[in-house]
Amino acid sequence: MSFNKVILKFLLYFIVFTASNLILKTVLLPVPLNISDVISTILTTGTISIGIVWVEYSLRNKGK
């Protein structure tokens, strides 16, 4: 897997997870989001996205 594909997958996961998480938080929680909630969501989804991409990259390059 090339580095460009890794970056694109990370961005895809990050955007999807962040958008869905923020949408769910605004729908399920009746209070408006604070800036701390948004920053926390971005950090959490970024960390999860990095983890997923790292595991996938490691598994694909293990055999090489």
Buried (B, 14 or more C-beta within 10 A) or exposed (E): EEEEEBEEBBEEBBEEBBEEBBEEBEEEEEEEEEEEBBEBBBEEBBEBBEEBBEEBBEEEEEEE
